[in-house]
């Protein structure tokens, strides 16, 4: 009987671990679609946090952000630790630089296809790994 209980326990641990790994291994973020203030257009919203010289969306470090050409995009950026911003040169998109506990947003239209890099423009943060990929399909 003890072996049966241990066996069931091991199977449950493997199943729970597999579900956790599958859900956390995805690094592509598609964003939440909401209506903007006018109610006419859809906006893809990404809530980005920063900590330890990294960006995070839903706990994923420096995730790939993926949108479609022509999408209106809003980045809701906050800093949990350190003085940071979020910047994407090719679309002239940048949040304000904020201190821990503060936030800033930026909206733009992803009007050209390609693979671009977003980053923190403060000091050497980009060089130290505070960057990610922004894909427009």
C-alpha positions in Angstrom: 0.0 0.0 0.0 2.8 2.4 0.8 4.3 1.9 -2.7 1.0 2.7 -4.3 0.7 5.9 -2.4 4.3 6.9 -3.2 3.7 6.0 -6.9 0.5 8.2 -7.1 2.4 11.0 -5.3 5.3 10.8 -7.8 2.9 10.8 -10.8 1.1 13.9 -9.4 4.4 15.7 -8.9 5.5 14.9 -12.5 2.1 16.1 -13.9 2.1 19.3 -11.9 5.7 20.0 -12.8 5.1 19.4 -16.5 2.1 21.7 -16.6 4.2 24.4 -14.8 7.1 23.9 -17.2 4.9 24.0 -20.3 3.1 27.2 -19.2 6.3 29.0 -18.1 8.5 28.0 -21.0 6.7 30.1 -23.6 8.5 33.4 -24.1 6.3 34.9 -26.8 3.8 37.4 -25.6 0.8 38.3 -27.8 -0.8 41.0 -25.6 -4.3 41.6 -24.4 -6.7 43.3 -26.8 -8.9 46.0 -25.5 -10.9 48.9 -26.9 -9.3 52.3 -26.6 -11.0 55.3 -25.1 -13.0 56.0 -28.3 -14.2 52.4 -28.4 -13.4 52.3 -32.1 -10.0 50.7 -32.3 -8.5 47.6 -30.6 -5.3 48.1 -28.8 -2.8 45.3 -27.9 -1.7 46.0 -24.4 1.5 44.6 -22.8 2.1 45.1 -19.1 5.8 45.2 -18.7 7.6 45.2 -15.3 11.4 45.7 -14.7 13.6 44.3 -12.0 17.2 43.1 -11.7 18.2 44.6 -15.1 15.5 42.6 -16.9 12.0 43.1 -18.3 9.2 40.8 -17.3 5.7 40.1 -18.7 3.7 37.6 -16.6 7.0 36.4 -15.0 8.8 35.7 -18.3 12.2 37.4 -18.5 12.9 39.6 -21.5 10.0 38.1 -23.5 9.5 38.3 -27.2 6.6 40.6 -27.9 4.7 39.7 -31.1 2.1 41.8 -33.0 0.7 42.1 -36.5 1.5 44.9 -38.9 -1.0 47.8 -38.4 -1.7 46.9 -34.7 -2.0 49.7 -32.3 0.2 48.8 -29.3 0.3 50.1 -25.8 3.2 49.3 -23.4 2.2 49.8 -19.7 5.6 49.9 -18.1 6.4 49.9 -14.4 9.6 49.5 -12.4 9.6 47.2 -9.4 13.3 47.8 -8.9 15.7 50.4 -10.2 15.5 53.5 -12.5 14.4 52.2 -16.0 12.5 52.9 -19.2 11.2 50.9 -22.2 12.3 52.0 -25.7 11.8 50.8 -29.3 13.7 53.0 -31.7 12.1 51.9 -35.0 8.7 53.1 -33.9 9.9 56.2 -32.0 8.3 54.6 -28.9 9.6 55.2 -25.4 8.2 55.4 -21.9 9.4 58.0 -19.4 12.2 56.9 -17.2 10.7 55.8 -13.9 11.8 55.0 -10.3 10.6 51.9 -8.4 6.9 52.0 -7.8 6.3 54.4 -10.7 4.9 53.7 -14.1 4.6 55.2 -17.6 2.9 54.2 -20.9 3.5 54.6 -24.6 1.2 53.9 -27.6 2.2 53.5 -31.2 1.2 51.8 -34.4 3.4 48.8 -35.5 3.4 50.0 -39.1 6.2 48.0 -40.6 7.1 44.3 -40.5 10.3 43.0 -39.1 12.2 42.0 -36.0 13.3 44.8 -33.7 14.9 45.2 -30.4 13.4 46.9 -27.3 15.6 47.9 -24.4 16.2 50.1 -21.4 18.1 53.3 -22.3 19.4 54.0 -18.8 23.2 53.8 -18.5 24.6 50.4 -19.4 21.3 48.5 -18.7 20.9 47.4 -22.4 24.5 46.1 -22.5 23.9 44.3 -19.2 20.9 42.4 -20.7 17.9 44.6 -20.3 16.6 44.0 -23.8 14.2 41.9 -25.8 12.7 41.2 -29.2 9.7 42.9 -30.8 8.3 41.1 -33.8 5.8 42.6 -36.3 4.3 39.9 -38.6 
